[in-house]
Amino acid sequence: MKNWLHVAQGVMEQVNQIILGKQEEIREIMLTFLANGHVLLEDIPGVGKTTLALAFSKAMAFSYHRIQFTPDVLPSDLTGFSIYRRDQERFVYQEGSVFCNLLLADELNRTSPKTQSALLEVMEERRVTVEGVTREVPSPFLVIATQNPPGGAGTLSLPEAQVDRFMTCLSIGYPDFESELAMAMGVQTRQLLEKVQPIMQKEDILAIQEIVCSVHMEESIYRYILRLVRSTREHPYLDRGGSPRATISLVRMAKASAWLSGRDYVTPTDVMEQFPYIIRHRMRLNAAARVEEKDREALIREILQETEKPVMGLRR
């Protein structure tokens, strides 16, 4: 029987050899995959987002598609379309970019709202409906989407319904000095990617996701999660906080964090570590927060400090 924990750690080791100095971010993306969720990366260009996604796809033996979003990208580029084949005398469906295991949706906020919304169904339901016919996408289906800093030239805000479908949101950011020096002195990225070994198969990630779901969580931890999320809905500096989907996402991510740490039960620390990644992109600051120059990170720290943590009982 496979050591699933060793397999998951092996995937991260492979990616860490390509993306230097970003162990925490790589672990967070891995956790999101184990929790069967999608990742939103808010980053400037050139920090290795495409390379990171490609490294994950190789280490996990996933089929991989990348689509560069621009204003002229159409929904049918994602979902597919039918074309008339003269030799067959009928319309034949051509699959779109979403028919893969790992989709990199690059610079998602540069395309039109109509095209952005084409991802809504497939991210939630893992299927697409084209011309009245519903088709399942391959399993697993995971999305890494990137967006340029909001408000920049040529960007459009993502609709809240779409943002909420991303389980986690994080930023890779610039590498530290030593890591960037190693990149400058190292071999070409293409050569490094060719050395990535497939550690995990598609069937493996599905099996691990089932195991993660079975990780034990006490009722007091569930209540703690609910208090954290509900506090964002009632906060005086927020117009909107976490949805019920955020609550479910935090449960799944806390379980994934516990499992990847080698435990079969969740602790309050697992919840506290994952809360910022789950809630950051779901918080909308109000006018009072902007006047007083409050930021999301400060409010998250405040909520974590003020929300009472449960006391774990002794496990037999």
C-alpha positions in Angstrom: 0.0 0.0 0.0 1.3 3.5 -0.9 2.5 5.9 1.7 0.2 8.7 0.6 1.8 11.3 2.8 5.2 10.5 1.3 3.7 10.8 -2.2 2.3 14.3 -1.5 5.6 15.4 0.1 7.4 14.1 -3.0 5.3 16.3 -5.3 6.2 19.4 -3.2 9.9 18.5 -3.3 9.8 18.3 -7.1 8.2 21.7 -7.4 10.5 23.2 -4.7 13.5 22.3 -7.0 12.0 24.5 -9.7 10.5 27.4 -7.7 13.1 28.4 -5.2 12.4 29.9 -1.8 8.6 29.5 -1.9 8.1 26.5 0.2 5.1 28.0 2.1 3.3 29.0 -1.0 3.9 25.7 -2.7 2.6 23.9 0.4 -0.5 26.1 0.4 -1.2 25.2 -3.3 -0.7 21.6 -2.5 -3.2 21.8 0.4 -5.7 23.4 -1.9 -5.4 20.5 -4.4 -5.7 18.0 -1.6 -8.9 19.8 -0.5 -10.2 19.7 -4.1 -10.2 23.4 -4.5 -9.0 26.1 -6.9 -6.2 28.7 -6.3 -6.2 32.4 -7.1 -2.8 34.0 -7.4 -2.7 37.8 -7.2 0.7 38.7 -8.6 2.7 40.9 -10.8 4.1 39.3 -14.1 7.3 37.4 -14.2 7.4 35.7 -10.8 7.1 32.2 -12.1 3.3 31.4 -12.0 3.3 29.6 -15.3 6.4 27.6 -14.4 4.9 26.7 -11.0 1.7 25.4 -12.6 3.6 23.4 -15.2 5.9 21.9 -12.5 2.8 20.8 -10.5 1.2 19.2 -13.6 4.4 17.2 -14.4 4.9 16.1 -10.8 1.3 15.0 -10.5 1.1 13.5 -14.1 -1.8 15.8 -14.9 -3.0 16.9 -18.3 -2.4 20.6 -18.5 -3.7 23.5 -20.4 -2.8 27.2 -20.2 -5.0 30.0 -21.6 -3.8 33.6 -21.8 -6.8 35.8 -21.1 -7.1 38.9 -23.3 -10.1 41.0 -24.2 -10.7 39.0 -27.4 -10.9 35.5 -25.7 -14.4 34.0 -26.1 -16.3 31.8 -23.8 -16.2 29.1 -26.4 -12.4 29.0 -26.2 -12.9 27.7 -22.7 -16.1 25.5 -23.0 -15.7 24.3 -26.6 -17.9 24.6 -29.6 -19.4 22.6 -32.5 -18.1 22.9 -36.0 -19.6 21.4 -39.2 -17.5 18.5 -40.7 -18.2 18.1 -44.3 -16.7 14.6 -44.4 -19.1 13.5 -41.7 -22.0 15.7 -42.8 -22.7 16.7 -39.2 -21.6 19.1 -36.5 -18.8 17.8 -34.3 -18.0 19.1 -30.8 -14.5 20.5 -30.3 -13.4 20.5 -26.6 -12.3 23.8 -25.1 -9.4 24.5 -22.8 -11.2 23.4 -19.6 -10.9 19.7 -20.6 -7.8 18.9 -18.7 -6.8 18.1 -15.1 -5.0 21.4 -14.3 -6.0 24.6 -16.0 -3.8 27.7 -15.7 -6.1 30.7 -16.3 -3.5 33.4 -16.8 -4.4 37.1 -16.1 -8.1 36.3 -15.7 -9.0 39.9 -15.0 -7.9 41.1 -18.4 -10.7 39.4 -20.3 -14.4 40.4 -20.5 -17.0 39.5 -17.8 -18.8 37.3 -20.3 -15.6 35.1 -20.7 -14.8 35.2 -17.0 -18.3 33.8 -16.3 -17.6 30.9 -18.6 -15.5 29.4 -15.7 -18.3 29.6 -13.1 -20.1 26.3 -13.9 -17.0 24.2 -14.5 -15.2 25.4 -11.3 -18.2 24.5 -9.2 -19.8 21.6 -11.0 -16.8 20.2 -12.9 -18.9 20.2 -16.1 -19.8 22.5 -18.9 -23.0 23.0 -20.8 -22.7 23.9 -24.5 -25.6 24.1 -26.9 -27.8 22.5 -24.3 -25.6 19.5 -23.8 -23.8 19.0 -20.5 -20.3 17.4 -20.5 -18.1 16.3 -17.6 -14.5 17.5 -17.5 -11.7 15.1 -16.5 -11.3 14.2 -12.8 -9.6 15.7 -11.0 -10.2 19.2 -12.3 -8.2 22.0 -10.7 -7.7 25.6 -11.6 -4.8 28.0 -10.9 -5.9 31.4 -11.9 -3.8 34.6 -11.9 -4.9 38.2 -11.8 -2.9 41.3 -12.2 -3.0 43.9 -9.4 -6.6 45.3 -9.4 -6.9 48.8 -10.9 -4.0 48.3 -13.2 -4.1 49.2 -16.9 -6.3 46.9 -18.9 -7.8 45.0 -15.9 -11.5 44.3 -15.1 -12.7 43.3 -11.6 -13.6 39.7 -11.2 -17.3 39.2 -10.2 -17.8 38.3 -6.6 -19.5 35.1 -7.5 -16.3 34.0 -9.3 -13.9 35.1 -6.7 -15.9 33.1 -4.1 -15.3 29.9 -6.1 -11.6 30.1 -5.4 -10.8 28.2 -2.3 -7.6 30.0 -1.5 -5.9 33.3 -2.6 -2.2 34.0 -2.2 0.7 35.8 -3.8 4.0 34.2 -4.8 5.9 37.5 -4.7 9.5 38.2 -5.5 12.1 35.6 -4.4 14.6 36.4 -1.7 18.1 37.5 -2.7 19.7 34.1 -2.4 17.0 32.3 -4.3 17.1 34.8 -7.1 20.8 34.6 -7.2 20.5 30.8 -7.6 18.0 31.3 -10.4 20.4 33.7 -12.2 23.4 31.3 -11.8 21.4 28.1 -12.5 20.4 26.2 -15.6 17.5 27.3 -17.8 14.0 26.7 -16.5 13.1 24.5 -19.4 16.0 22.1 -18.6 14.9 22.0 -14.9 11.3 21.2 -15.9 12.5 18.3 -18.0 13.9 16.7 -14.9 10.7 16.8 -12.9 9.6 13.3 -12.1 5.9 12.2 -12.0 5.5 11.3 -8.3 1.7 11.2 -8.2 -1.0 9.8 -10.6 -4.4 11.2 -11.2 -5.9 8.3 -9.3 -3.7 9.0 -6.3 -4.9 12.6 -5.7 -8.5 11.3 -5.8 -7.7 8.7 -3.1 -5.9 11.3 -1.0 -8.8 13.7 -1.2 -11.1 10.9 0.2 -8.6 10.4 3.1 -8.5 14.1 3.8 -12.3 14.2 4.1 -12.2 11.6 6.8 -9.7 13.5 9.0 -11.4 13.9 12.5 -12.6 17.3 13.6 -14.2 17.9 16.9 -17.4 19.9 17.2 -15.6 22.7 19.1 -13.4 23.2 16.0 -16.4 23.4 13.7 -17.9 26.0 16.0 -14.5 27.9 16.0 -14.5 28.0 12.2 -18.1 29.3 12.1 -17.3 32.0 14.7 -14.3 33.2 12.6 -16.2 33.3 9.3 -19.3 34.9 10.9 -17.2 37.6 12.5 -16.2 38.8 9.0 -19.9 39.3 8.2 -20.4 41.5 11.3 -17.2 43.4 11.3 -17.6 47.3 11.4 -15.0 47.8 8.7 -16.4 45.2 6.2 -19.3 45.5 3.8 -19.1 41.8 3.1 -17.4 38.8 4.7 -17.1 35.1 4.1 -19.9 33.1 2.6 -21.1 29.6 3.7 -18.8 28.4 0.9 -15.9 30.0 2.9 -16.9 28.0 5.9 -16.9 24.8 4.0 -13.5 25.7 2.4 -12.0 26.4 5.8 -13.1 23.0 7.1 -11.6 21.2 4.1 -8.3 23.2 4.2 -7.9 22.7 7.9 -8.3 18.9 7.4 -5.8 19.0 4.6 -3.4 20.9 6.7 -3.7 18.4 9.5 -3.2 15.4 7.2 -0.2 16.9 5.5 1.3 17.5 9.0 1.0 13.8 9.7 -2.1 14.0 11.9 -5.6 12.4 11.6 -7.2 15.2 13.6 -7.6 19.0 13.3 -6.2 21.5 15.9 -7.1 25.2 16.2 -3.6 25.9 14.8 -4.6 24.3 11.5 -7.6 26.6 11.3 -5.7 29.7 12.2 -3.0 29.0 9.6 -5.5 28.5 6.8 -8.0 31.3 7.7 -6.1 34.2 6.0 -5.8 32.2 2.7 -9.5 31.4 2.8 -11.0 34.7 3.8 -8.6 37.4 2.2 -10.2 37.5 -1.2 -13.8 37.3 0.2 -13.5 40.5 2.4 -14.8 43.8 1.0 -13.7 46.8 2.9 -16.2 49.6 3.5 -15.8 53.4 3.3 -14.8 53.6 7.0 -12.0 51.2 6.5 -10.6 53.1 3.6 -10.8 56.4 5.4 -8.9 55.0 8.4 -6.5 53.1 6.1 -7.3 49.7 7.4 -6.1 46.8 5.3 -7.3 43.2 5.0 -4.2 41.7 6.7 -4.6 43.8 9.8 -8.3 43.0 10.1 -7.6 39.2 9.7 -5.1 39.4 12.5 -7.6 41.3 14.7 -10.3 38.7 14.1 -8.0 35.8 14.9 -6.9 37.6 18.1 -10.4 38.4 19.3 -12.1 35.1 18.4 -12.0 32.6 21.3 -10.1 29.4 20.5 -11.4 26.1 21.7 -9.5 24.0 24.2 -8.7 20.6 22.8 -9.6 17.6 24.9 -7.2 14.7 25.5 -7.4 12.1 22.8 -7.3 8.5 23.8 
